[in-house]
Amino acid sequence: MNLYKKSTQIGLVILLVLQIAIFSGCEQYEEFTNDPPEITTLTVPAEVEYGETVQFRIRAFDANDDSLTYVWDVSEGTLTGDTGPEVQWTAPEADEEMVPSRVVTVNVYVRDGSEKDASKTATILVYAKPYRVAETLSGTYTLAAKSVHGDPVQVTGTLRLTPTTFTQEFQEVLADEAQSQKQFVTGSYKLVRPFDQNSGTIHWFTHGDPKPLVVTYTWDGRFLALIFRADATQYIYNREGPDPEVVATDDVDPEPLEEDVEPEPIDPEPLEEDVEPEPINPDPVNTDGKPVTITDATFNAKVLEAELPVVLEFEADWCPFCRQMKPIVELIALEHRDTFIIGKLDIDENRQTMEAYKVKGIPTYIIFQNGAEVTRFAGAMPKQVFENKILDALK
């Protein structure tokens, strides 16, 4: 009996081994034990422009060294071949330039010899550059300054931009601070290549007028400057509020001002030494013909007490019109170094003088002679216009 049981057990073991051997030699066994491939990298751009052509790449590893096949599927656009580890894809075309962005989905499947899949999904943002820049510029702006041919215009207003339309509101400031009726100008606009979010050209279509106005713009994230070429009208708009001169730190520390001013009455010798060269060069402050830096502390000595007339420019580094005028200002300062002085005052660092003279927009130029204001004007302008305004005021 024991012999029979042992024989039976041995027979069952042999049968089991034979079944395992048969099973291990068939495809079902290979499929059962084979691991799916592993995707190591998928290279797909995060964003592309409409109509742009790019490459997709995938890298995969198979532990069993099986042959791999690749299948790509994209929700929009055109694939040049849809198999292989590298394929070319062209983003969908836009019907027009000013279209919103949209998301495209990319799926790729990697299959080994046992038809086991690994898959990966990615997304691409497809965008139109004109619409993207216009979106960046969109918002509500307050008019900080307006000038026509360099002459300031007293007006208040706002500008509202969407990616495709504009609304301008104006209200002229009359005598005795009276206000005119509000005026509204609406229409559409289109960015003209080349451009970016910092500068470029706009075609400005006012409702009712099929012919566009050519407008150049600069934008630094806060101030939007528009120049209408046809009539030399310039606008500076502030996206953050009505006062473009306000900075993050408005606190004024009076100690440095007092320290700078105190030595003047105590030690008159430096002033006498500065005056001595006058017979040789009548411009002791500006002997090299360069614009002079003026501060709140030095305003009295270098402007009000200056022997020569002073053209004081109220400016700031972030002001696009100030940057536009810089080479003109430097050239005029050099050419007329024996006739008048050009001073430059940074409004962000010297609010005391700016507020005392009620400067509302930049660049503003105030001409001083014998300690008094003669005239003022504002805005960017050609060299000849700038020079004539100064010389006419000093006649």
HUJOQUI-V349240 format. One record per run of one state. SS is the DSSP state (H for helix, E for strand, - for the rest). FROM is the first residue (numbers start at 0). LEN is the number of residues. If there is no record, write none. Layout:
SS;FROM;LEN, SS;FROM;LEN
//
This chain:
-;0;1, H;1;23, -;24;2, H;26;7, -;33;4, E;37;6, -;43;3, E;46;3, -;49;3, E;52;9, -;61;7, E;68;6, -;74;3, E;77;3, -;80;2, E;82;1, -;83;2, E;85;5, -;90;11, E;101;10, -;111;5, E;116;11, -;127;1, H;128;9, -;137;1, E;138;10, -;148;2, E;150;2, -;152;2, E;154;7, -;161;3, E;164;9, -;173;1, H;174;3, -;177;1, E;178;1, -;179;3, E;182;10, -;192;6, E;198;8, -;206;6, E;212;7, -;219;3, E;222;6, -;228;4, E;232;6, -;238;15, H;253;13, -;266;2, H;268;11, -;279;12, E;291;2, -;293;5, H;298;6, -;304;4, E;308;7, -;315;4, H;319;16, -;335;4, E;339;7, -;346;4, H;350;6, -;356;7, E;363;6, -;369;2, E;371;7, -;378;4, H;382;11, -;393;2
//
